[in-house]
Amino acid sequence: MVKQFETDPSRKKNLREIPETETSKPKKTFNIDEFAHTVQKPISSSEKKVGRPKKNKVYGTVRIQKYNVNRVNALQNTLDFETQDDLISSVLDRLENSMTSEERTMFEMYMKTYEARDKKKSN
């Protein structure tokens, strides 16, 4: 059973008058005639192209987590690389240049192995 809220009948209602809010007029309003005369910037043709570049290259797929995809895209845009491939190539070149002689030897061995495997798959 729901209990009803009982109010005291002898209690007065305090009604407070709410003053009207004054609204200010805008300094400038939109005018279609002025807008039509404004010069719009021409669309630049230097916008980045979406998708893979068509340079007769062979592509493979690398599976990485979404967080790393976002990092790659952010770095690509920040450092103004045209494609993700350009960014990755630059980063890998820097890593290769900083390798020790032992790491370089191992790297070259792995590269020969992977290139031979790719060559075998393509035949």
C-alpha positions as CSV (number, residue, x, y, z in Angstrom):
1,M,0.0,0.0,0.0
2,V,1.4,3.4,-1.0
3,K,1.4,6.1,1.6
4,Q,0.2,9.5,0.4
5,F,2.3,12.6,1.3
6,E,0.2,14.8,3.5
7,T,0.8,18.5,3.5
8,D,0.0,20.9,6.3
9,P,-3.1,22.8,5.3
10,S,-2.2,25.8,7.6
11,R,1.1,26.3,5.8
12,K,1.2,29.2,3.4
13,K,2.5,28.9,-0.1
14,N,5.6,31.1,-0.7
15,L,5.3,32.2,-4.2
16,R,8.2,34.3,-5.4
17,E,7.8,36.5,-8.4
18,I,10.3,35.7,-11.2
19,P,11.6,38.7,-13.0
20,E,11.7,38.7,-16.8
21,T,15.1,38.0,-18.3
22,E,16.3,40.7,-20.6
23,T,17.8,39.3,-23.8
24,S,20.5,41.2,-25.6
25,K,20.4,41.9,-29.3
26,P,23.1,40.3,-31.4
27,K,25.9,42.6,-32.6
28,K,25.7,41.1,-36.1
29,T,23.2,38.9,-37.9
30,F,23.5,36.6,-40.9
31,N,22.8,38.3,-44.2
32,I,22.6,36.2,-47.3
33,D,23.6,39.1,-49.6
34,E,26.9,39.7,-47.7
35,F,27.5,35.9,-47.6
36,A,27.1,35.6,-51.3
37,H,29.8,38.3,-51.9
38,T,32.4,36.7,-49.7
39,V,35.3,34.9,-51.5
40,Q,35.4,31.3,-50.8
41,K,38.8,29.5,-50.7
42,P,39.4,27.4,-53.8
43,I,39.6,23.6,-53.1
44,S,43.2,22.7,-53.0
45,S,44.3,19.8,-55.2
46,S,47.0,18.9,-52.8
47,E,44.7,16.9,-50.5
48,K,45.9,13.5,-49.5
49,K,44.6,10.7,-51.6
50,V,42.7,7.9,-49.8
51,G,43.7,4.3,-50.3
52,R,46.7,2.6,-51.6
53,P,48.9,4.4,-54.1
54,K,49.0,2.9,-57.6
55,K,52.7,2.5,-58.2
56,N,52.8,-1.1,-59.3
57,K,53.9,-2.3,-55.9
58,V,53.1,-5.6,-54.2
59,Y,51.4,-5.2,-50.8
60,G,51.1,-7.6,-47.9
61,T,48.9,-7.4,-44.8
62,V,50.2,-6.7,-41.3
63,R,47.7,-7.3,-38.5
64,I,48.1,-4.7,-35.7
65,Q,45.8,-3.6,-32.9
66,K,43.4,-0.7,-33.5
67,Y,45.3,1.5,-30.9
68,N,48.5,1.1,-33.0
69,V,46.6,1.8,-36.2
70,N,45.5,5.1,-34.7
71,R,49.0,5.9,-33.6
72,V,50.3,5.2,-37.1
73,N,47.6,7.4,-38.6
74,A,48.3,10.2,-36.1
75,L,52.1,10.0,-36.8
76,Q,51.5,9.9,-40.6
77,N,49.4,13.1,-40.4
78,T,51.7,14.9,-37.9
79,L,54.9,14.2,-39.8
80,D,53.2,14.8,-43.1
81,F,53.9,11.5,-44.8
82,E,51.8,10.9,-47.9
83,T,51.1,7.2,-47.1
84,Q,51.4,4.8,-44.2
85,D,54.0,2.9,-46.3
86,D,56.2,6.0,-46.4
87,L,56.0,6.4,-42.6
88,I,56.7,2.7,-41.9
89,S,59.6,2.8,-44.4
90,S,61.1,5.8,-42.7
91,V,60.8,4.3,-39.2
92,L,62.2,1.0,-40.3
93,D,65.2,2.7,-42.0
94,R,65.9,4.5,-38.8
95,L,65.8,1.2,-36.9
96,E,68.1,-0.5,-39.4
97,N,70.6,2.3,-39.1
98,S,70.7,2.0,-35.3
99,M,71.4,-1.8,-35.2
100,T,74.5,-3.3,-33.8
101,S,76.6,-5.5,-36.1
102,E,75.2,-8.7,-34.6
103,E,71.6,-7.5,-35.0
104,R,72.4,-6.4,-38.6
105,T,73.8,-10.0,-39.4
106,M,70.6,-11.5,-37.9
107,F,68.4,-9.1,-39.8
108,E,70.1,-9.9,-43.1
109,M,69.7,-13.6,-42.5
110,Y,66.0,-13.2,-41.8
111,M,65.6,-11.0,-44.8
112,K,67.2,-13.6,-47.1
113,T,64.9,-16.2,-45.6
114,Y,61.7,-14.2,-46.0
115,E,62.6,-13.1,-49.5
116,A,63.4,-16.7,-50.5
117,R,60.0,-17.8,-49.1
118,D,58.1,-15.0,-50.9
119,K,59.9,-15.9,-54.2
120,K,59.0,-19.6,-53.7
121,K,55.4,-18.7,-53.0
122,S,55.1,-16.5,-56.1
123,N,56.5,-19.3,-58.4
